[in-house]
Every structure is written in structure tokens, then in C-alpha cells.
Amino acid sequence: MQKRKLGNMEVSALGLGCMGLSAGYGPATDKQTAIALIRGAVERGVTFFDTAEVYGPFVNEELVGEALAPLRDRVVIATKFGFGIGPESKERGGLDSRPEHIKAVADASLKRLKTDVIDLFYQHRVDPNVPIEDVAGAVKDLIRDGKVRHFGLSEAGVQTIRRAHKVQPVTALQSEYSLWWREPEQEVIPALEELGIGFVPFSPLGRGFLTGAIDEITKFDDKDFRNGIPRFTPEARKANQAVVELLGRIAAEKKATQAQIALAWLLAQKPWIVPIPGTTKMHRLEENIGAANLALTADDIRNIDRAVSEIPVQGARYPEHLQQMVGR
């Protein structure tokens, strides 16, 4: 697979978001099946794997660590800190980016990941109670100590990114970005370009919606967090089918799938964008990887942008209590 640069870190053009193997979308995937999927991704050229302590919690890091231990020298592992879920946290259940907590999380994550260094360590959500300079300083210490290679932020606002970057250069920002969530284009992407920071879009397939596999009558598992997202009410899904239908028409012309068009569109935006679609199925993994070889022309991009701009997407991407945690 082609390679791309996030800051000065080289990774495959597409990564693998591993959260859904353990949490978020229903029951966890069988462990051996999940390990086979992760190792299968490496065999197919994926070198960038995304996890977090909060996924599970903890079990997703353990899964990724076990799966990638025999292949560690071939891959880049990203994980995240920032929630008060460990026994050493004083902010149980909330955000916790106190420097001492960040350092404790790093040590615990290293053990779960079966590695001696975290390639990319993101702050999962900006903590309003801890100055971002202190957060960046804590990660700078971890980099100095050889426990972390690169610093990242997730769902941070532009001013926070700038302040952090002055203390410890930010290698990558991870935030939601896709054909049906384009807010980062307004301020975030121009700032990242200016500062030389890479962008890692999560939910690049709209949490599965842009694949065409979901409609207004789809029933989600009781544990699926999409049940609580306004954009996934039956009414919103029905209204938003117009986006999927558009992708279907373009996909038919290109002899591709909706998912491949959505991913290829993201890859075409900037050479330093690396989407991390997640999946639990090998055939979907192979489908997603195929997007890296799908070249969209400038005319294709203009046509897609024009058509999508005429479709108002219905429903917020998060319920209110989660929306308050992004863009700080």
C-alpha cells in the first residue's frame, strides 16, 4: 500500500481503527477472529493501528498488543489518554489529563500493548481543567524518556492545537471527518496545513452509514452506541439516504463500492490525511484497502462536492453531552 506522512511519521495511506472489535457497536468480536483480522491487515499493507485505553476499557489495547506483538517492527501503534478510568485517577468517569495521570496511563498502556514505546499518544479529549501546555509538557517528558515517539490530539479546536504545538510539536490530529461531516474544512484543516500536522479522520464511513449497509429499518444491537446518536434515528437515516444513493451512482460509474468512493474522496483531499476505517470483517477490510488504489480526478471531486453540498444531512453527530467535549 502507498505510504503517507503524518508530520514526520510514515504510515500506510489507510489505517485500521480497532475500537469496534471490542466496544461501541455491539458484542466484542471473538478474540481469535479479531487477532486474525488485525494480522491480516498487516499482511495487506496496513501499518497504522488505532486503539485507546477507554475502548473496553483496556481490552482493546490488550487485543491490539497481542495481535501485533509478533509484527511490532512493521507497524505504528496509536493509543490515547484522557479519561478517568484507571485506579490512579481522581476523576473517575470524567476527563483526566493531569500530567501525573498521563504518565501513569502511558506505563499501563505500554504493558497492555506489549511494547516498550507508544508510537503516537493522543489526548483523547481536551480537558478544560488542565492547561493544554501542561498536557503537552507531560507528553514531551514521555518522549524524552523514550516511552512515546509522537504527540497527538483528538477533537481539539484550533487554538488548543496551536498552544500545544508550541510546547511539543503535534504530529497528528484525530477528529471525525467524512462526506457527511465536513466541519473540519472550515478552520481545522487550514491550520493543520499551516503547522505541518497530519490529519487522521475517524468514522470516515459515517459509522457505517456511507457503506450503504444501513437504512431506516436497520436494527442496532442494544449495546450499539449509534442508538443514542441523533443522526441515526430512523427519521434521520431515511432523510440521509440521499447521500448514500449519490455515492452509489458514482460507485457504479467507477466500478467501485460506496465505501471505496467515500474513502477515496478523503484521500484526495490532502496528501497528509490518513483515514482509519474500522471493521470486524475481512471482506470489508479488503474492500476498504481497495480505496487506496482508486484515483478520483479533479472533476470527480468537484462533482461529488457539488452534489453533496445540495443534500442537507439530518441529525447531530453526537448527543449534547458528548458534543460539549469536542472542538475545545
C-alpha positions as CSV (number, residue, x, y, z in Angstrom):
1,M,0.0,0.0,0.0
2,Q,1.1,3.6,-0.6
3,K,2.6,5.4,2.4
4,R,1.8,8.9,3.7
5,K,3.3,11.2,6.2
6,L,1.7,12.4,9.4
7,G,4.1,15.1,10.4
8,N,7.4,13.3,10.1
9,M,5.9,9.8,10.8
10,E,5.4,7.5,7.8
11,V,2.3,5.2,7.8
12,S,0.1,3.4,5.3
13,A,-2.4,5.5,3.4
14,L,-5.2,3.8,5.3
15,G,-5.0,2.7,8.9
16,L,-7.3,0.4,10.9
17,G,-9.5,1.7,13.7
18,C,-9.7,-1.1,16.2
19,M,-12.3,0.2,18.6
20,G,-15.2,-1.7,17.1
21,L,-13.5,-5.1,17.7
22,S,-14.1,-4.6,21.4
23,A,-16.7,-2.0,22.0
24,G,-19.1,0.6,20.6
25,Y,-21.0,-1.4,18.0
26,G,-22.4,-4.4,20.0
27,P,-20.8,-7.6,21.4
28,A,-17.0,-7.9,21.1
29,T,-15.6,-9.8,18.2
30,D,-14.3,-13.3,19.0
31,K,-10.7,-12.8,20.1
32,Q,-9.0,-15.1,17.6
33,T,-11.1,-13.7,14.8
34,A,-10.1,-10.2,15.8
35,I,-6.4,-11.1,16.0
36,A,-6.6,-12.7,12.6
37,L,-8.2,-9.6,11.2
38,I,-5.5,-7.3,12.6
39,R,-2.7,-9.6,11.4
40,G,-4.5,-9.9,8.0
41,A,-4.4,-6.1,7.8
42,V,-0.6,-6.1,8.2
43,E,-0.3,-8.8,5.5
44,R,-2.3,-6.5,3.2
45,G,-0.1,-3.5,3.7
46,V,-1.7,-1.7,6.7
47,T,0.9,-0.4,9.1
48,F,-1.1,2.1,11.2
49,F,-3.3,0.8,14.1
50,D,-5.5,2.9,16.4
51,T,-6.7,2.0,19.9
52,A,-7.3,3.6,23.2
53,E,-7.4,2.7,26.9
54,V,-11.0,3.7,27.1
55,Y,-12.1,1.1,24.4
56,G,-13.5,-1.7,26.5
57,P,-12.0,-0.2,28.7
58,F,-8.5,-1.7,28.4
59,V,-9.4,-4.8,26.5
60,N,-8.9,-3.3,23.1
61,E,-5.3,-2.3,23.9
62,E,-4.7,-5.8,25.1
63,L,-6.1,-7.3,21.9
64,V,-4.0,-5.0,19.7
65,G,-0.9,-5.7,21.7
66,E,-1.3,-9.4,21.4
67,A,-2.1,-9.3,17.7
68,L,0.8,-7.1,16.8
69,A,3.5,-8.3,19.2
70,P,5.0,-10.7,16.6
71,L,4.8,-7.9,13.9
72,R,5.8,-5.0,16.1
73,D,8.7,-3.8,13.9
74,R,6.4,-3.5,10.9
75,V,3.7,-1.3,12.5
76,V,2.8,2.0,14.1
77,I,0.5,1.9,17.1
78,A,-1.5,4.9,18.3
79,T,-3.3,4.9,21.6
80,K,-5.0,7.6,23.7
81,F,-5.2,9.0,27.3
82,G,-7.5,11.5,28.9
83,F,-10.4,9.7,30.7
84,G,-10.6,9.0,34.4
85,I,-11.0,5.2,34.2
86,G,-7.9,3.8,35.9
87,P,-7.4,3.1,39.6
88,E,-5.0,6.0,39.9
89,S,-7.4,8.6,38.5
90,K,-9.1,11.1,40.8
91,E,-11.7,11.9,38.2
92,R,-13.4,8.6,37.8
93,G,-15.7,8.6,34.8
94,G,-14.8,12.1,33.6
95,L,-11.9,13.6,31.8
96,D,-8.5,13.5,33.4
97,S,-5.4,14.9,31.7
98,R,-3.4,15.8,34.8
99,P,0.3,15.2,34.0
100,E,0.8,12.5,36.6
101,H,-2.3,10.7,35.3
102,I,-1.0,10.9,31.7
103,K,2.3,9.3,32.8
104,A,0.5,6.5,34.7
105,V,-1.7,5.8,31.7
106,A,1.4,5.6,29.4
107,D,3.0,3.0,31.7
108,A,-0.2,0.9,31.8
109,S,-0.8,1.2,28.1
110,L,2.8,0.1,27.3
111,K,2.2,-3.1,29.3
112,R,-1.2,-3.8,27.6
113,L,0.3,-3.2,24.2
114,K,3.3,-5.4,24.9
115,T,5.7,-2.8,23.7
116,D,8.4,-0.5,25.0
117,V,7.3,2.6,23.1
118,I,4.0,4.1,22.0
119,D,4.4,5.5,18.5
120,L,1.6,8.1,18.7
121,F,0.0,9.1,22.0
122,Y,-3.2,11.2,21.6
123,Q,-5.1,13.3,24.2
124,H,-8.5,11.7,23.6
125,R,-10.5,14.8,24.5
126,V,-9.4,18.2,25.7
127,D,-9.6,18.6,29.5
128,P,-10.9,22.1,30.4
129,N,-9.4,21.7,33.9
130,V,-5.8,21.2,32.7
131,P,-3.9,23.7,30.6
132,I,-3.0,22.2,27.3
133,E,0.6,23.4,27.9
134,D,0.8,21.1,30.9
135,V,-0.6,18.2,28.8
136,A,1.9,18.8,26.0
137,G,4.7,19.1,28.6
138,A,3.8,15.7,30.1
139,V,4.0,14.0,26.7
140,K,7.2,15.9,26.0
141,D,8.6,14.3,29.1
142,L,7.4,10.8,27.9
143,I,9.1,11.4,24.6
144,R,12.3,12.4,26.3
145,D,12.1,9.3,28.4
146,G,11.7,7.1,25.3
147,K,8.2,5.8,26.2
148,V,6.4,7.8,23.4
149,R,7.5,8.8,19.9
150,H,4.9,11.3,18.8
151,F,2.2,13.5,20.4
152,G,-1.4,13.8,19.0
153,L,-4.6,15.5,19.8
154,S,-8.2,14.3,19.2
155,E,-11.2,16.6,18.5
156,A,-9.3,19.6,19.6
157,G,-10.0,23.2,18.5
158,V,-7.6,25.3,16.5
159,Q,-6.4,27.5,19.4
160,T,-5.7,24.4,21.6
161,I,-3.8,22.8,18.7
162,R,-1.6,26.0,18.3
163,R,-0.9,26.3,22.1
164,A,0.0,22.6,22.4
165,H,2.2,22.7,19.2
166,K,4.4,25.5,20.8
167,V,5.3,23.2,23.7
168,Q,5.6,19.9,21.9
169,P,5.1,19.6,18.2
170,V,1.8,17.8,17.4
171,T,2.3,15.0,14.8
172,A,-1.4,14.3,14.1
173,L,-4.9,15.4,14.9
174,Q,-7.6,12.8,15.0
175,S,-11.2,14.0,14.5
176,E,-14.3,12.9,12.7
177,Y,-14.3,13.8,9.0
178,S,-16.2,12.3,6.1
179,L,-18.6,13.2,3.3
180,W,-21.3,13.8,5.8
181,W,-19.3,15.6,8.5
182,R,-17.2,18.3,6.8
183,E,-16.8,20.9,9.6
184,P,-13.0,20.4,9.8
185,E,-12.7,22.1,6.4
186,Q,-13.6,25.4,7.8
187,E,-10.8,26.1,10.3
188,V,-9.0,22.9,11.3
189,I,-7.6,21.6,8.0
190,P,-6.1,25.1,7.1
191,A,-4.4,25.3,10.5
192,L,-3.0,21.7,10.2
193,E,-1.7,22.6,6.8
194,E,0.0,25.7,8.1
195,L,1.6,23.9,11.0
196,G,2.6,20.7,9.2
197,I,0.3,18.4,11.3
198,G,-1.2,15.3,9.8
199,F,-4.9,14.5,10.0
200,V,-6.4,11.2,10.9
201,P,-10.2,11.1,10.2
202,F,-12.1,8.6,12.4
203,S,-15.6,7.4,11.3
204,P,-14.6,8.1,7.7
205,L,-17.5,5.9,6.6
206,G,-20.0,7.8,8.8
207,R,-20.1,5.0,11.4
208,G,-21.1,2.5,8.7
209,F,-23.8,4.6,7.1
210,L,-21.9,5.6,4.0
211,T,-21.3,1.9,3.1
212,G,-25.0,1.6,2.0
213,A,-25.5,-1.3,4.5
214,I,-27.8,0.8,6.8
215,D,-31.2,2.2,6.2
216,E,-34.2,3.5,8.2
217,I,-35.3,0.0,9.2
218,T,-31.9,-1.3,10.3
219,K,-32.0,-2.5,13.9
220,F,-28.8,-2.0,16.0
221,D,-27.7,-4.2,18.9
222,D,-28.7,-3.0,22.3
223,K,-25.0,-2.2,23.1
224,D,-24.5,-0.2,19.9
225,F,-23.8,3.5,20.7
226,R,-25.5,4.6,17.5
227,N,-28.8,4.0,19.2
228,G,-28.1,7.3,21.1
229,I,-26.9,9.4,18.2
230,P,-29.4,11.9,16.6
231,R,-28.0,11.3,13.2
232,F,-29.1,7.6,13.5
233,T,-32.7,8.0,14.4
234,P,-34.9,6.2,11.8
235,E,-36.2,9.6,10.5
236,A,-32.6,10.9,10.0
237,R,-31.4,7.7,8.4
238,K,-34.3,7.9,5.9
239,A,-33.5,11.6,5.1
240,N,-29.8,10.9,4.8
241,Q,-30.2,8.0,2.3
242,A,-29.8,10.7,-0.4
243,V,-26.0,10.8,0.4
244,V,-25.7,7.0,0.1
245,E,-27.7,7.0,-3.2
246,L,-25.4,9.6,-4.6
247,L,-22.3,7.6,-3.6
248,G,-24.0,4.5,-5.2
249,R,-24.3,6.3,-8.6
250,I,-20.7,7.4,-8.5
251,A,-19.5,4.0,-7.4
252,A,-21.4,2.3,-10.3
253,E,-19.6,4.6,-12.8
254,K,-16.2,3.8,-11.2
255,K,-16.9,0.1,-10.7
256,A,-16.3,0.5,-7.0
257,T,-18.3,0.5,-3.8
258,Q,-19.8,3.3,-1.8
259,A,-17.3,2.8,0.9
260,Q,-14.4,3.0,-1.6
261,I,-15.7,6.2,-3.0
262,A,-16.1,7.8,0.4
263,L,-12.5,6.8,1.4
264,A,-11.0,7.8,-1.9
265,W,-12.7,11.2,-1.6
266,L,-11.0,11.7,1.8
267,L,-7.6,10.5,0.5
268,A,-7.9,13.0,-2.4
269,Q,-8.4,16.0,0.0
270,K,-4.8,16.3,1.2
271,P,-1.7,14.0,1.0
272,W,-1.3,14.1,4.7
273,I,-4.8,12.7,5.5
274,V,-4.9,9.1,6.7
275,P,-8.4,7.7,7.4
276,I,-8.8,4.9,9.9
277,P,-11.9,2.9,9.0
278,G,-12.8,0.1,11.4
279,T,-14.4,-3.2,10.6
280,T,-14.9,-6.7,12.1
281,K,-15.0,-8.5,8.7
282,M,-12.1,-9.5,6.4
283,H,-14.0,-8.8,3.2
284,R,-14.8,-5.2,4.4
285,L,-11.1,-4.8,5.3
286,E,-10.2,-5.8,1.8
287,E,-12.8,-3.5,0.3
288,N,-11.6,-0.5,2.3
289,I,-7.9,-1.2,1.4
290,G,-9.0,-1.2,-2.3
291,A,-9.9,2.5,-1.9
292,A,-6.2,3.4,-1.7
293,N,-5.8,2.4,-5.3
294,L,-8.9,4.2,-6.5
295,A,-7.9,7.5,-8.1
296,L,-10.6,10.2,-8.3
297,T,-10.0,13.0,-10.8
298,A,-10.4,16.7,-10.0
299,D,-13.6,16.6,-12.0
300,D,-14.8,13.7,-9.9
301,I,-14.1,15.6,-6.7
302,R,-15.9,18.7,-7.9
303,N,-18.9,16.7,-9.0
304,I,-19.0,14.9,-5.6
305,D,-18.6,18.1,-3.7
306,R,-21.3,19.9,-5.7
307,A,-23.8,17.1,-5.3
308,V,-23.2,16.5,-1.6
309,S,-23.5,20.3,-0.9
310,E,-27.1,20.1,-2.2
311,I,-28.0,17.4,0.4
312,P,-28.6,18.7,3.9
313,V,-27.6,16.0,6.3
314,Q,-30.1,15.5,9.1
315,G,-29.3,15.0,12.8
316,A,-26.4,16.0,15.1
317,R,-23.4,13.7,15.1
318,Y,-23.4,13.5,18.9
319,P,-25.9,13.8,21.7
320,E,-25.5,17.1,23.6
321,H,-23.4,15.7,26.5
322,L,-20.8,14.4,24.1
323,Q,-20.9,17.3,21.7
324,Q,-19.7,19.5,24.6
325,M,-16.5,17.6,24.7
326,V,-15.4,18.4,21.2
327,G,-13.8,21.4,19.5
328,R,-12.4,22.9,22.7
